[in-house]
Protein backbone atom coordinates (compact mmCIF):
# COMPACT_ATOMS: atom_id res chain seq x y z
CA UNK A 1 0.00 0.00 0.00
CA UNK A 2 1.33 3.44 -0.89
CA UNK A 3 2.24 5.69 1.99
CA UNK A 4 0.12 8.82 2.06
CA UNK A 5 1.90 12.08 2.90
CA UNK A 6 2.79 12.15 6.59
CA UNK A 7 2.08 8.48 7.31
CA UNK A 8 5.66 7.78 8.31
CA UNK A 9 6.03 10.90 10.44
CA UNK A 10 6.43 10.47 14.20
CA UNK A 11 3.88 12.56 16.07
CA UNK A 12 5.56 15.39 17.96
CA UNK A 13 5.09 15.40 21.71
CA UNK A 14 4.46 18.74 23.41
CA UNK A 15 4.24 20.04 26.96
CA UNK A 16 2.63 23.48 27.00
CA UNK A 17 3.27 25.76 29.98
CA UNK A 18 2.34 29.38 30.68
CA UNK A 19 1.87 31.68 33.63
CA UNK A 20 3.92 33.39 36.31
CA UNK A 21 7.10 35.32 35.59
CA UNK A 22 8.13 34.57 39.18
CA UNK A 23 7.93 30.80 38.69
CA UNK A 24 9.47 31.06 35.21
CA UNK A 25 13.15 30.87 36.33
CA UNK A 26 12.54 27.51 38.05
CA UNK A 27 10.47 26.15 35.17
CA UNK A 28 13.06 27.34 32.68
CA UNK A 29 15.85 25.62 34.63
CA UNK A 30 13.85 22.39 34.91
CA UNK A 31 12.98 22.52 31.21
CA UNK A 32 16.62 22.91 30.19
CA UNK A 33 17.58 19.87 32.28
CA UNK A 34 14.64 17.87 30.97
CA UNK A 35 15.34 18.68 27.31
CA UNK A 36 18.96 17.68 27.77
CA UNK A 37 17.85 14.35 29.18
CA UNK A 38 15.20 13.66 26.51
CA UNK A 39 17.42 14.92 23.66
CA UNK A 40 14.62 16.74 21.88
CA UNK A 41 12.11 13.89 21.92
CA UNK A 42 9.62 16.22 23.63
CA UNK A 43 9.03 19.89 22.87
CA UNK A 44 8.35 22.10 25.90
CA UNK A 45 7.01 25.63 25.43
CA UNK A 46 7.08 28.05 28.38
CA UNK A 47 5.13 31.31 28.17
CA UNK A 48 5.09 34.22 30.63
CA UNK A 49 1.57 35.67 30.65
CA UNK A 50 1.54 36.25 34.41
CA UNK A 51 -0.32 34.07 36.89
CA UNK A 52 -3.74 35.45 35.95
CA UNK A 53 -3.04 35.34 32.23
CA UNK A 54 -1.73 31.80 32.59
CA UNK A 55 -4.85 30.65 34.41
CA UNK A 56 -7.03 32.10 31.64
CA UNK A 57 -5.26 29.91 29.10
CA UNK A 58 -5.17 26.92 31.45
CA UNK A 59 -8.91 27.08 32.15
CA UNK A 60 -9.58 27.22 28.39
CA UNK A 61 -7.61 24.02 27.97
CA UNK A 62 -4.83 25.71 26.01
CA UNK A 63 -1.99 24.62 28.31
CA UNK A 64 -1.03 21.50 30.21
CA UNK A 65 0.64 23.28 33.13
CA UNK A 66 0.14 26.69 34.69
CA UNK A 67 2.94 28.39 36.66
CA UNK A 68 1.40 30.37 39.53
CA UNK A 69 2.88 32.70 42.14
CA UNK A 70 -0.30 32.47 44.22
CA UNK A 71 -3.05 29.87 44.73
CA UNK A 72 -5.88 29.63 42.22
CA UNK A 73 -8.67 32.17 42.88
CA UNK A 74 -12.43 31.59 43.07
CA UNK A 75 -13.18 33.07 39.62
CA UNK A 76 -10.44 30.92 38.08
CA UNK A 77 -11.75 27.83 39.86
CA UNK A 78 -15.18 28.61 38.41
CA UNK A 79 -13.77 29.08 34.88
CA UNK A 80 -11.95 25.76 35.06
CA UNK A 81 -15.00 23.99 36.48
CA UNK A 82 -17.26 25.33 33.72
CA UNK A 83 -14.75 24.17 31.10
CA UNK A 84 -14.44 20.73 32.69
CA UNK A 85 -10.79 21.30 33.61
CA UNK A 86 -9.64 19.46 36.72
CA UNK A 87 -6.21 20.25 38.12
CA UNK A 88 -3.58 19.00 40.53
CA UNK A 89 -2.06 21.71 42.73
CA UNK A 90 1.69 21.27 43.38
CA UNK A 91 3.63 23.66 45.65
CA UNK A 92 7.21 23.84 44.39
CA UNK A 93 8.99 26.53 46.44
CA UNK A 94 8.67 29.68 48.51
CA UNK A 95 9.47 33.18 47.32
CA UNK A 96 10.23 36.50 48.98
CA UNK A 97 8.71 39.44 47.11
CA UNK A 98 11.58 41.90 47.02
CA UNK A 99 11.20 45.68 47.03
CA UNK A 100 14.09 47.31 45.18
CA UNK A 101 15.51 50.78 44.68
CA UNK A 102 18.38 52.30 42.73
CA UNK A 103 21.84 51.33 44.11
CA UNK A 104 22.59 55.01 44.81
CA UNK A 105 19.41 55.47 46.82
CA UNK A 106 21.01 56.18 50.22
CA UNK A 107 17.86 57.10 52.15
CA UNK A 108 15.41 54.19 51.84
CA UNK A 109 17.41 51.25 53.20
CA UNK A 110 14.25 50.10 54.97
CA UNK A 111 10.50 50.64 54.64
CA UNK A 112 7.56 49.72 56.82
CA UNK A 113 4.50 48.01 55.37
CA UNK A 114 2.55 51.18 56.25
CA UNK A 115 4.96 53.24 54.12
CA UNK A 116 4.62 50.80 51.24
CA UNK A 117 0.86 51.15 51.53
CA UNK A 118 1.18 54.93 51.45
CA UNK A 119 3.16 54.59 48.22
CA UNK A 120 1.00 51.99 46.45
CA UNK A 121 -2.62 52.42 47.61
CA UNK A 122 -5.12 53.78 45.05
CA UNK A 123 -5.41 57.08 46.97
CA UNK A 124 -1.71 57.71 46.25
CA UNK A 125 -2.30 58.01 42.51
CA UNK A 126 -1.32 61.49 41.35
CA UNK A 127 -0.73 62.51 44.99
CA UNK A 128 2.30 60.70 46.44
CA UNK A 129 4.93 61.64 43.87
CA UNK A 130 7.86 62.60 46.07
CA UNK A 131 9.86 60.55 48.57
CA UNK A 132 9.46 63.24 51.25
CA UNK A 133 5.68 62.70 51.10
CA UNK A 134 6.22 59.10 52.18
CA UNK A 135 8.27 59.98 55.25
CA UNK A 136 9.93 63.06 56.68
CA UNK A 137 13.17 61.10 56.98
CA UNK A 138 13.37 60.94 53.16
CA UNK A 139 14.63 63.80 50.96
CA UNK A 140 12.47 65.68 48.50
CA UNK A 141 13.09 63.66 45.37
CA UNK A 142 10.78 62.50 42.60
CA UNK A 143 9.33 59.02 43.26
CA UNK A 144 9.03 56.83 40.17
CA UNK A 145 7.37 53.43 40.36
CA UNK A 146 7.43 50.16 38.44
CA UNK A 147 5.83 46.82 39.21
CA UNK A 148 3.98 43.80 37.88
CA UNK A 149 0.82 44.25 35.82
CA UNK A 150 -2.70 43.23 36.77
CA UNK A 151 -2.33 39.70 35.35
CA UNK A 152 0.52 39.00 37.75
CA UNK A 153 0.15 36.83 40.84
CA UNK A 154 2.90 38.91 42.42
CA UNK A 155 0.72 41.99 41.91
CA UNK A 156 -2.23 40.18 43.53
CA UNK A 157 -0.20 39.02 46.51
CA UNK A 158 1.65 42.32 47.04
CA UNK A 159 -1.52 44.41 46.96
CA UNK A 160 -3.27 42.03 49.37
CA UNK A 161 -0.29 42.00 51.76
CA UNK A 162 0.47 45.73 51.60
CA UNK A 163 -2.77 47.53 50.75
CA UNK A 164 -5.18 44.99 52.22
CA UNK A 165 -7.06 44.05 49.04
CA UNK A 166 -5.85 42.17 45.95
CA UNK A 167 -5.58 44.31 42.80
CA UNK A 168 -6.05 47.47 44.89
CA UNK A 169 -3.27 49.70 43.60
CA UNK A 170 -2.51 53.07 42.15
CA UNK A 171 -2.38 52.88 38.37
CA UNK A 172 0.20 55.54 37.54
CA UNK A 173 3.27 53.32 37.42
CA UNK A 174 5.16 51.34 34.80
CA UNK A 175 3.37 47.98 34.76
CA UNK A 176 4.96 44.95 33.13
CA UNK A 177 4.66 41.17 33.27
CA UNK A 178 8.37 41.09 32.37
CA UNK A 179 10.42 41.53 35.55
CA UNK A 180 13.47 42.48 33.50
CA UNK A 181 11.63 45.63 32.40
CA UNK A 182 11.16 46.56 36.07
CA UNK A 183 14.85 45.92 36.77
CA UNK A 184 15.90 48.20 33.93
CA UNK A 185 13.47 50.95 35.00
CA UNK A 186 14.68 51.00 38.62
CA UNK A 187 18.35 50.74 37.65
CA UNK A 188 18.12 53.91 35.53
CA UNK A 189 16.49 56.33 38.02
CA UNK A 190 17.85 57.14 41.49
CA UNK A 191 14.34 57.93 42.72
CA UNK A 192 12.72 54.72 41.40
CA UNK A 193 11.18 51.85 43.35
CA UNK A 194 9.81 48.51 42.17
CA UNK A 195 9.09 44.96 43.32
CA UNK A 196 9.33 41.39 42.00
CA UNK A 197 10.42 37.89 43.05
CA UNK A 198 13.63 37.14 44.96
CA UNK A 199 15.28 35.27 42.06
CA UNK A 200 15.15 38.34 39.82
CA UNK A 201 16.73 40.44 42.56
CA UNK A 202 19.57 37.96 43.13
CA UNK A 203 20.16 37.81 39.38
CA UNK A 204 20.33 41.61 39.21
CA UNK A 205 21.86 42.56 42.57
CA UNK A 206 24.51 44.55 40.70
CA UNK A 207 21.80 46.75 39.14
CA UNK A 208 19.29 47.32 41.97
CA UNK A 209 19.31 47.30 45.79
CA UNK A 210 16.94 45.35 48.05
CA UNK A 211 15.03 47.24 50.75
CA UNK A 212 14.70 45.80 54.26
CA UNK A 213 11.04 45.43 55.25
CA UNK A 214 9.48 46.12 58.66
CA UNK A 215 6.09 44.52 59.26
CA UNK A 216 5.34 47.38 61.68
CA UNK A 217 7.22 49.99 63.67
CA UNK A 218 8.02 47.55 66.49
CA UNK A 219 9.29 44.78 64.20
CA UNK A 220 12.88 44.38 63.03
CA UNK A 221 13.81 45.39 59.49
CA UNK A 222 14.36 42.14 57.57
CA UNK A 223 16.36 41.69 54.37
CA UNK A 224 14.70 39.34 51.86
CA UNK A 225 16.66 36.09 51.80
CA UNK A 226 16.29 32.33 51.80
CA UNK A 227 17.09 32.24 55.52
CA UNK A 228 14.53 34.93 56.36
CA UNK A 229 11.79 33.04 54.52
CA UNK A 230 12.63 29.69 56.14
CA UNK A 231 12.62 31.25 59.61
CA UNK A 232 9.26 32.95 59.00
CA UNK A 233 10.82 36.37 59.71
CA UNK A 234 10.22 37.89 56.26
CA UNK A 235 6.61 38.95 56.59
CA UNK A 236 4.24 39.70 55.01
CA UNK A 237 5.98 39.35 51.62
CA UNK A 238 6.88 35.64 51.80
CA UNK A 239 4.61 33.32 49.80
CA UNK A 240 4.42 29.81 48.29
CA UNK A 241 4.57 29.32 44.52
CA UNK A 242 2.93 26.53 42.51
CA UNK A 243 2.43 24.42 39.45
CA UNK A 244 -1.13 23.54 38.41
CA UNK A 245 -1.34 20.51 36.14
CA UNK A 246 -4.31 19.67 33.93
CA UNK A 247 -5.41 16.25 35.25
CA UNK A 248 -6.49 15.06 31.80
CA UNK A 249 -3.10 16.01 30.34
CA UNK A 250 -1.35 14.10 33.13
CA UNK A 251 -3.56 11.08 32.54
CA UNK A 252 -3.54 11.04 28.73
CA UNK A 253 -0.13 12.47 27.76
CA UNK A 254 2.87 10.43 28.94
CA UNK A 255 5.22 13.35 28.23
CA UNK A 256 3.31 15.63 30.64
CA UNK A 257 3.36 12.98 33.34
CA UNK A 258 7.08 12.41 32.77
CA UNK A 259 7.89 16.14 32.76
CA UNK A 260 6.02 16.87 36.02
CA UNK A 261 7.64 13.92 37.81
CA UNK A 262 11.03 15.15 36.58
CA UNK A 263 10.14 18.66 37.80
CA UNK A 264 9.25 17.50 41.31
CA UNK A 265 12.36 15.35 41.55
CA UNK A 266 14.62 18.30 40.67
CA UNK A 267 12.62 21.26 42.05
CA UNK A 268 14.50 21.59 45.34
CA UNK A 269 17.93 21.75 43.73
CA UNK A 270 16.90 24.05 40.89
CA UNK A 271 14.80 26.33 43.13
CA UNK A 272 17.91 26.90 45.25
CA UNK A 273 20.02 27.36 42.14
CA UNK A 274 17.88 30.22 40.79
CA UNK A 275 17.41 31.89 44.19
CA UNK A 276 14.17 30.61 45.67
CA UNK A 277 13.49 28.73 48.89
CA UNK A 278 13.18 24.99 48.47
CA UNK A 279 10.54 23.08 50.42
CA UNK A 280 11.37 20.26 52.86
CA UNK A 281 12.08 16.93 51.17
CA UNK A 282 8.83 15.49 52.54
CA UNK A 283 6.88 18.24 50.76
CA UNK A 284 8.17 17.16 47.36
CA UNK A 285 7.48 13.51 48.21
CA UNK A 286 3.92 14.44 49.15
CA UNK A 287 3.49 16.51 45.96
CA UNK A 288 4.73 13.58 43.87
CA UNK A 289 2.32 11.20 45.62
CA UNK A 290 -0.59 13.62 45.09
CA UNK A 291 0.36 13.97 41.43
CA UNK A 292 0.64 10.25 40.81
CA UNK A 293 -2.76 9.76 42.46
CA UNK A 294 -4.16 12.70 40.41
CA UNK A 295 -5.45 14.26 43.61
CA UNK A 296 -7.34 17.26 42.23
CA UNK A 297 -8.41 20.51 43.84
CA UNK A 298 -6.73 23.11 46.03
CA UNK A 299 -5.67 23.40 49.66
CA UNK A 300 -6.73 27.05 49.56
CA UNK A 301 -10.21 28.54 49.56
CA UNK A 302 -10.10 30.61 46.40
CA UNK A 303 -9.43 33.80 48.37
CA UNK A 304 -6.14 35.66 48.91
CA UNK A 305 -4.16 34.63 51.98
CA UNK A 306 -1.10 36.32 53.43
CA UNK A 307 1.46 34.82 55.80
CA UNK A 308 1.21 31.09 55.02
CA UNK A 309 4.48 29.49 56.17
CA UNK A 310 6.21 26.33 55.05
CA UNK A 311 4.91 23.97 57.74
CA UNK A 312 1.33 25.21 57.39
CA UNK A 313 1.48 24.71 53.63
CA UNK A 314 2.71 21.17 54.13
CA UNK A 315 -0.08 20.41 56.60
CA UNK A 316 -2.72 21.73 54.20
CA UNK A 317 -1.42 19.70 51.30
CA UNK A 318 -1.37 16.60 53.51
CA UNK A 319 -4.98 16.94 54.65
CA UNK A 320 -6.72 18.27 51.53
C-alpha positions as CSV (number, residue, x, y, z in Angstrom):
1,X,0.0,0.0,0.0
2,X,1.3,3.4,-0.9
3,X,2.2,5.7,2.0
4,X,0.1,8.8,2.1
5,X,1.9,12.1,2.9
6,X,2.8,12.1,6.6
7,X,2.1,8.5,7.3
8,X,5.7,7.8,8.3
9,X,6.0,10.9,10.4
10,X,6.4,10.5,14.2
11,X,3.9,12.6,16.1
12,X,5.6,15.4,18.0
13,X,5.1,15.4,21.7
14,X,4.5,18.7,23.4
15,X,4.2,20.0,27.0
16,X,2.6,23.5,27.0
17,X,3.3,25.8,30.0
18,X,2.3,29.4,30.7
19,X,1.9,31.7,33.6
20,X,3.9,33.4,36.3
21,X,7.1,35.3,35.6
22,X,8.1,34.6,39.2
23,X,7.9,30.8,38.7
24,X,9.5,31.1,35.2
25,X,13.1,30.9,36.3
26,X,12.5,27.5,38.0
27,X,10.5,26.1,35.2
28,X,13.1,27.3,32.7
29,X,15.9,25.6,34.6
30,X,13.8,22.4,34.9
31,X,13.0,22.5,31.2
32,X,16.6,22.9,30.2
33,X,17.6,19.9,32.3
34,X,14.6,17.9,31.0
35,X,15.3,18.7,27.3
36,X,19.0,17.7,27.8
37,X,17.9,14.3,29.2
38,X,15.2,13.7,26.5
39,X,17.4,14.9,23.7
40,X,14.6,16.7,21.9
41,X,12.1,13.9,21.9
42,X,9.6,16.2,23.6
43,X,9.0,19.9,22.9
44,X,8.3,22.1,25.9
45,X,7.0,25.6,25.4
46,X,7.1,28.0,28.4
47,X,5.1,31.3,28.2
48,X,5.1,34.2,30.6
49,X,1.6,35.7,30.7
50,X,1.5,36.2,34.4
51,X,-0.3,34.1,36.9
52,X,-3.7,35.5,36.0
53,X,-3.0,35.3,32.2
54,X,-1.7,31.8,32.6
55,X,-4.9,30.6,34.4
56,X,-7.0,32.1,31.6
57,X,-5.3,29.9,29.1
58,X,-5.2,26.9,31.4
59,X,-8.9,27.1,32.1
60,X,-9.6,27.2,28.4
61,X,-7.6,24.0,28.0
62,X,-4.8,25.7,26.0
63,X,-2.0,24.6,28.3
64,X,-1.0,21.5,30.2
65,X,0.6,23.3,33.1
66,X,0.1,26.7,34.7
67,X,2.9,28.4,36.7
68,X,1.4,30.4,39.5
69,X,2.9,32.7,42.1
70,X,-0.3,32.5,44.2
71,X,-3.0,29.9,44.7
72,X,-5.9,29.6,42.2
73,X,-8.7,32.2,42.9
74,X,-12.4,31.6,43.1
75,X,-13.2,33.1,39.6
76,X,-10.4,30.9,38.1
77,X,-11.8,27.8,39.9
78,X,-15.2,28.6,38.4
79,X,-13.8,29.1,34.9
80,X,-11.9,25.8,35.1
81,X,-15.0,24.0,36.5
82,X,-17.3,25.3,33.7
83,X,-14.8,24.2,31.1
84,X,-14.4,20.7,32.7
85,X,-10.8,21.3,33.6
86,X,-9.6,19.5,36.7
87,X,-6.2,20.3,38.1
88,X,-3.6,19.0,40.5
89,X,-2.1,21.7,42.7
90,X,1.7,21.3,43.4
91,X,3.6,23.7,45.6
92,X,7.2,23.8,44.4
93,X,9.0,26.5,46.4
94,X,8.7,29.7,48.5
95,X,9.5,33.2,47.3
96,X,10.2,36.5,49.0
97,X,8.7,39.4,47.1
98,X,11.6,41.9,47.0
99,X,11.2,45.7,47.0
100,X,14.1,47.3,45.2
101,X,15.5,50.8,44.7
102,X,18.4,52.3,42.7
103,X,21.8,51.3,44.1
104,X,22.6,55.0,44.8
105,X,19.4,55.5,46.8
106,X,21.0,56.2,50.2
107,X,17.9,57.1,52.2
108,X,15.4,54.2,51.8
109,X,17.4,51.3,53.2
110,X,14.2,50.1,55.0
111,X,10.5,50.6,54.6
112,X,7.6,49.7,56.8
113,X,4.5,48.0,55.4
114,X,2.6,51.2,56.2
115,X,5.0,53.2,54.1
116,X,4.6,50.8,51.2
117,X,0.9,51.1,51.5
118,X,1.2,54.9,51.5
119,X,3.2,54.6,48.2
120,X,1.0,52.0,46.5
121,X,-2.6,52.4,47.6
122,X,-5.1,53.8,45.1
123,X,-5.4,57.1,47.0
124,X,-1.7,57.7,46.3
125,X,-2.3,58.0,42.5
126,X,-1.3,61.5,41.4
127,X,-0.7,62.5,45.0
128,X,2.3,60.7,46.4
129,X,4.9,61.6,43.9
130,X,7.9,62.6,46.1
131,X,9.9,60.6,48.6
132,X,9.5,63.2,51.3
133,X,5.7,62.7,51.1
134,X,6.2,59.1,52.2
135,X,8.3,60.0,55.3
136,X,9.9,63.1,56.7
137,X,13.2,61.1,57.0
138,X,13.4,60.9,53.2
139,X,14.6,63.8,51.0
140,X,12.5,65.7,48.5
141,X,13.1,63.7,45.4
142,X,10.8,62.5,42.6
143,X,9.3,59.0,43.3
144,X,9.0,56.8,40.2
145,X,7.4,53.4,40.4
146,X,7.4,50.2,38.4
147,X,5.8,46.8,39.2
148,X,4.0,43.8,37.9
149,X,0.8,44.2,35.8
150,X,-2.7,43.2,36.8
151,X,-2.3,39.7,35.3
152,X,0.5,39.0,37.8
153,X,0.2,36.8,40.8
154,X,2.9,38.9,42.4
155,X,0.7,42.0,41.9
156,X,-2.2,40.2,43.5
157,X,-0.2,39.0,46.5
158,X,1.7,42.3,47.0
159,X,-1.5,44.4,47.0
160,X,-3.3,42.0,49.4
161,X,-0.3,42.0,51.8
162,X,0.5,45.7,51.6
163,X,-2.8,47.5,50.7
164,X,-5.2,45.0,52.2
165,X,-7.1,44.0,49.0
166,X,-5.9,42.2,45.9
167,X,-5.6,44.3,42.8
168,X,-6.1,47.5,44.9
169,X,-3.3,49.7,43.6
170,X,-2.5,53.1,42.1
171,X,-2.4,52.9,38.4
172,X,0.2,55.5,37.5
173,X,3.3,53.3,37.4
174,X,5.2,51.3,34.8
175,X,3.4,48.0,34.8
176,X,5.0,45.0,33.1
177,X,4.7,41.2,33.3
178,X,8.4,41.1,32.4
179,X,10.4,41.5,35.5
180,X,13.5,42.5,33.5
181,X,11.6,45.6,32.4
182,X,11.2,46.6,36.1
183,X,14.8,45.9,36.8
184,X,15.9,48.2,33.9
185,X,13.5,51.0,35.0
186,X,14.7,51.0,38.6
187,X,18.3,50.7,37.6
188,X,18.1,53.9,35.5
189,X,16.5,56.3,38.0
190,X,17.8,57.1,41.5
191,X,14.3,57.9,42.7
192,X,12.7,54.7,41.4
193,X,11.2,51.9,43.4
194,X,9.8,48.5,42.2
195,X,9.1,45.0,43.3
196,X,9.3,41.4,42.0
197,X,10.4,37.9,43.1
198,X,13.6,37.1,45.0
199,X,15.3,35.3,42.1
200,X,15.1,38.3,39.8
201,X,16.7,40.4,42.6
202,X,19.6,38.0,43.1
203,X,20.2,37.8,39.4
204,X,20.3,41.6,39.2
205,X,21.9,42.6,42.6
206,X,24.5,44.5,40.7
207,X,21.8,46.7,39.1
208,X,19.3,47.3,42.0
209,X,19.3,47.3,45.8
210,X,16.9,45.4,48.0
211,X,15.0,47.2,50.8
212,X,14.7,45.8,54.3
213,X,11.0,45.4,55.3
214,X,9.5,46.1,58.7
215,X,6.1,44.5,59.3
216,X,5.3,47.4,61.7
217,X,7.2,50.0,63.7
218,X,8.0,47.6,66.5
219,X,9.3,44.8,64.2
220,X,12.9,44.4,63.0
221,X,13.8,45.4,59.5
222,X,14.4,42.1,57.6
223,X,16.4,41.7,54.4
224,X,14.7,39.3,51.9
225,X,16.7,36.1,51.8
226,X,16.3,32.3,51.8
227,X,17.1,32.2,55.5
228,X,14.5,34.9,56.4
229,X,11.8,33.0,54.5
230,X,12.6,29.7,56.1
231,X,12.6,31.3,59.6
232,X,9.3,32.9,59.0
233,X,10.8,36.4,59.7
234,X,10.2,37.9,56.3
235,X,6.6,38.9,56.6
236,X,4.2,39.7,55.0
237,X,6.0,39.3,51.6
238,X,6.9,35.6,51.8
239,X,4.6,33.3,49.8
240,X,4.4,29.8,48.3
241,X,4.6,29.3,44.5
242,X,2.9,26.5,42.5
243,X,2.4,24.4,39.4
244,X,-1.1,23.5,38.4
245,X,-1.3,20.5,36.1
246,X,-4.3,19.7,33.9
247,X,-5.4,16.3,35.3
248,X,-6.5,15.1,31.8
249,X,-3.1,16.0,30.3
250,X,-1.4,14.1,33.1
251,X,-3.6,11.1,32.5
252,X,-3.5,11.0,28.7
253,X,-0.1,12.5,27.8
254,X,2.9,10.4,28.9
255,X,5.2,13.4,28.2
256,X,3.3,15.6,30.6
257,X,3.4,13.0,33.3
258,X,7.1,12.4,32.8
259,X,7.9,16.1,32.8
260,X,6.0,16.9,36.0
261,X,7.6,13.9,37.8
262,X,11.0,15.1,36.6
263,X,10.1,18.7,37.8
264,X,9.2,17.5,41.3
265,X,12.4,15.3,41.6
266,X,14.6,18.3,40.7
267,X,12.6,21.3,42.0
268,X,14.5,21.6,45.3
269,X,17.9,21.8,43.7
270,X,16.9,24.1,40.9
271,X,14.8,26.3,43.1
272,X,17.9,26.9,45.3
273,X,20.0,27.4,42.1
274,X,17.9,30.2,40.8
275,X,17.4,31.9,44.2
276,X,14.2,30.6,45.7
277,X,13.5,28.7,48.9
278,X,13.2,25.0,48.5
279,X,10.5,23.1,50.4
280,X,11.4,20.3,52.9
281,X,12.1,16.9,51.2
282,X,8.8,15.5,52.5
283,X,6.9,18.2,50.8
284,X,8.2,17.2,47.4
285,X,7.5,13.5,48.2
286,X,3.9,14.4,49.1
287,X,3.5,16.5,46.0
288,X,4.7,13.6,43.9
289,X,2.3,11.2,45.6
290,X,-0.6,13.6,45.1
291,X,0.4,14.0,41.4
292,X,0.6,10.2,40.8
293,X,-2.8,9.8,42.5
294,X,-4.2,12.7,40.4
295,X,-5.5,14.3,43.6
296,X,-7.3,17.3,42.2
297,X,-8.4,20.5,43.8
298,X,-6.7,23.1,46.0
299,X,-5.7,23.4,49.7
300,X,-6.7,27.0,49.6
301,X,-10.2,28.5,49.6
302,X,-10.1,30.6,46.4
303,X,-9.4,33.8,48.4
304,X,-6.1,35.7,48.9
305,X,-4.2,34.6,52.0
306,X,-1.1,36.3,53.4
307,X,1.5,34.8,55.8
308,X,1.2,31.1,55.0
309,X,4.5,29.5,56.2
310,X,6.2,26.3,55.0
311,X,4.9,24.0,57.7
312,X,1.3,25.2,57.4
313,X,1.5,24.7,53.6
314,X,2.7,21.2,54.1
315,X,-0.1,20.4,56.6
316,X,-2.7,21.7,54.2
317,X,-1.4,19.7,51.3
318,X,-1.4,16.6,53.5
319,X,-5.0,16.9,54.7
320,X,-6.7,18.3,51.5
